[in-house]
Amino acid sequence: MEKLTNDQMENLVRTGYCEDLWTMLTGGNYQGDLAYGWSVYARNCVDQNP
């Protein structure tokens, strides 16, 4: 099994997080402040493609 660097692990975790957040924000399942949700997405996932 290949070992991942810290940067590779962080990118892997963040990619899943961003995909999940995108799905919730666009699918109507987000239950918080929608403007805040999009601001979190913009701040943390700006370089991710859903």
C-alpha positions as CSV (number, residue, x, y, z in Angstrom):
1,M,0.0,0.0,0.0
2,E,1.3,3.4,-1.0
3,K,1.8,6.0,1.8
4,L,0.3,9.5,1.1
5,T,2.0,12.7,2.1
6,N,0.2,15.2,4.3
7,D,-0.7,17.3,1.3
8,Q,-2.1,14.4,-0.6
9,M,-4.2,13.3,2.5
10,E,-5.5,16.9,2.9
11,N,-6.5,17.2,-0.7
12,L,-8.3,13.8,-0.6
13,V,-10.3,14.7,2.5
14,R,-11.1,18.2,1.2
15,T,-12.2,16.9,-2.2
16,G,-14.9,14.6,-0.5
17,Y,-15.9,17.5,1.7
18,C,-16.3,19.9,-1.2
19,E,-18.3,17.3,-3.2
20,D,-20.6,16.7,-0.3
21,L,-21.1,20.4,0.4
22,W,-21.8,21.1,-3.2
23,T,-24.4,18.3,-3.3
24,M,-26.1,19.7,-0.2
25,L,-26.1,23.3,-1.4
26,T,-27.4,22.5,-4.8
27,G,-29.7,19.6,-3.9
28,G,-31.8,21.4,-1.3
29,N,-30.6,19.3,1.7
30,Y,-28.6,22.1,3.3
31,Q,-30.4,23.0,6.6
32,G,-28.3,26.1,7.6
33,D,-27.9,29.6,6.5
34,L,-27.6,29.2,2.7
35,A,-25.5,32.4,2.3
36,Y,-23.1,31.1,4.9
37,G,-22.9,27.6,3.3
38,W,-21.9,29.2,0.0
39,S,-19.3,31.4,1.7
40,V,-17.8,28.3,3.3
41,Y,-17.7,26.6,-0.1
42,A,-16.1,29.7,-1.8
43,R,-13.5,29.9,0.9
44,N,-12.6,26.2,1.1
45,C,-13.5,24.7,-2.3
46,V,-12.8,27.5,-4.8
47,D,-10.3,25.3,-6.6
48,Q,-12.5,22.2,-6.6
49,N,-14.8,21.2,-9.5
50,P,-18.1,19.5,-8.4
